Amino acid sequence: MAEIDLSALMQQAQALQLRMKEMQESAAARTVEAQSGGGMVRVVVDGSLRLRKIEIDAAIIAANDKSMLEDLILVAVNDGMARAQRMLAEEMGKLGPLQGLQIPGFGTE
């Protein structure tokens, strides 16, 4: 059985943690857009899952249909959040499973 070098393992874990933090900061700077009602409501969500912008077409406001406007906002925001989560998951996937963390007894040695 291989000997465990805790110091090396800790260094690898710290490097992975740093890469994850950098990835999260990078993703936070990126945005995704979503829309509903054929573009009558558009939203922008960032990689931190924060809603950055909502645009509402004047025609939907003029229609004076509060219930429809609420539904369109809800659909656009939920879609935007889902798109941002997928973007974040793709970025996390780039780190790979433990990104080369060398743990004796797991993987190649």
C-alpha positions as CSV (number, residue, x, y, z in Angstrom):
1,M,0.0,0.0,0.0
2,A,1.3,3.4,-0.9
3,E,2.3,5.9,1.8
4,I,0.1,9.1,1.9
5,D,2.0,12.4,1.7
6,L,-0.4,14.7,3.5
7,S,1.6,17.8,2.6
8,A,1.4,17.1,-1.1
9,L,-2.3,16.2,-0.8
10,M,-3.0,19.5,1.0
11,Q,-1.1,21.4,-1.7
12,Q,-3.1,19.7,-4.4
13,A,-6.3,20.4,-2.6
14,Q,-5.4,24.1,-2.2
15,A,-4.5,24.4,-5.9
16,L,-7.9,22.8,-6.8
17,Q,-9.6,25.2,-4.5
18,L,-7.9,28.2,-6.1
19,R,-8.9,27.0,-9.6
20,M,-12.5,26.6,-8.5
21,K,-12.5,30.1,-7.1
22,E,-11.0,31.5,-10.3
23,M,-13.6,29.6,-12.3
24,Q,-16.4,30.9,-10.2
25,E,-15.2,34.5,-10.6
26,S,-14.9,34.0,-14.4
27,A,-18.4,32.5,-14.5
28,A,-19.8,35.4,-12.5
29,A,-18.5,37.8,-15.1
30,R,-20.3,35.9,-17.9
31,T,-24.1,36.4,-18.6
32,V,-26.8,34.5,-20.3
33,E,-30.0,35.8,-21.8
34,A,-33.5,34.3,-21.8
35,Q,-36.9,35.5,-23.0
36,S,-40.5,34.7,-23.0
37,G,-43.6,35.8,-25.0
38,G,-41.7,36.0,-28.2
39,G,-39.2,38.4,-26.8
40,M,-41.7,40.6,-25.0
41,V,-39.8,39.9,-21.7
42,R,-36.1,39.5,-21.7
43,V,-33.8,38.9,-18.8
44,V,-30.0,38.7,-18.2
45,V,-28.6,36.4,-15.5
46,D,-24.9,36.1,-14.5
47,G,-22.9,33.1,-13.5
48,S,-23.5,34.0,-9.8
49,L,-27.1,33.4,-10.5
50,R,-28.0,37.0,-10.0
51,L,-30.6,38.6,-12.2
52,R,-28.9,41.6,-13.9
53,K,-31.5,43.0,-16.2
54,I,-35.2,42.7,-17.1
55,E,-36.5,44.3,-20.3
56,I,-40.3,44.5,-20.8
57,D,-41.7,45.5,-24.2
58,A,-44.0,48.5,-24.0
59,A,-46.7,46.6,-25.9
60,I,-47.2,44.1,-23.0
61,I,-47.4,47.0,-20.6
62,A,-50.0,48.7,-22.8
63,A,-52.1,45.6,-22.9
64,N,-52.6,46.2,-19.1
65,D,-52.7,42.4,-18.4
66,K,-51.0,42.1,-15.0
67,S,-51.4,38.3,-14.8
68,M,-49.9,37.7,-18.2
69,L,-46.9,40.0,-17.5
70,E,-46.3,38.2,-14.2
71,D,-46.3,34.9,-16.0
72,L,-43.9,36.1,-18.7
73,I,-41.5,37.5,-16.2
74,L,-41.6,34.2,-14.2
75,V,-40.9,32.1,-17.3
76,A,-38.1,34.3,-18.5
77,V,-36.4,34.5,-15.1
78,N,-36.7,30.7,-14.5
79,D,-35.2,30.0,-18.0
80,G,-32.4,32.5,-17.4
81,M,-31.6,30.9,-14.1
82,A,-31.6,27.4,-15.7
83,R,-29.3,28.6,-18.5
84,A,-26.9,30.2,-16.0
85,Q,-26.8,27.0,-13.9
86,R,-26.0,25.0,-17.1
87,M,-23.2,27.5,-17.9
88,L,-21.8,27.1,-14.4
89,A,-22.0,23.3,-14.5
90,E,-20.1,23.3,-17.8
91,E,-17.4,25.5,-16.3
92,M,-17.2,23.2,-13.3
93,G,-17.0,20.2,-15.6
94,K,-13.8,21.7,-17.1
95,L,-12.1,21.1,-13.7
96,G,-12.7,17.4,-14.2
97,P,-13.1,14.9,-11.4
98,L,-10.8,16.3,-8.7
99,Q,-8.6,17.7,-11.5
100,G,-5.7,15.4,-11.1
101,L,-5.7,15.2,-7.3
102,Q,-3.3,12.3,-6.5
103,I,-4.8,10.2,-3.8
104,P,-3.0,6.9,-3.1
105,G,-5.2,3.9,-3.8
106,F,-7.4,5.9,-6.2
107,G,-6.5,6.0,-9.9
108,T,-2.9,5.6,-11.3
109,E,0.1,5.8,-9.1
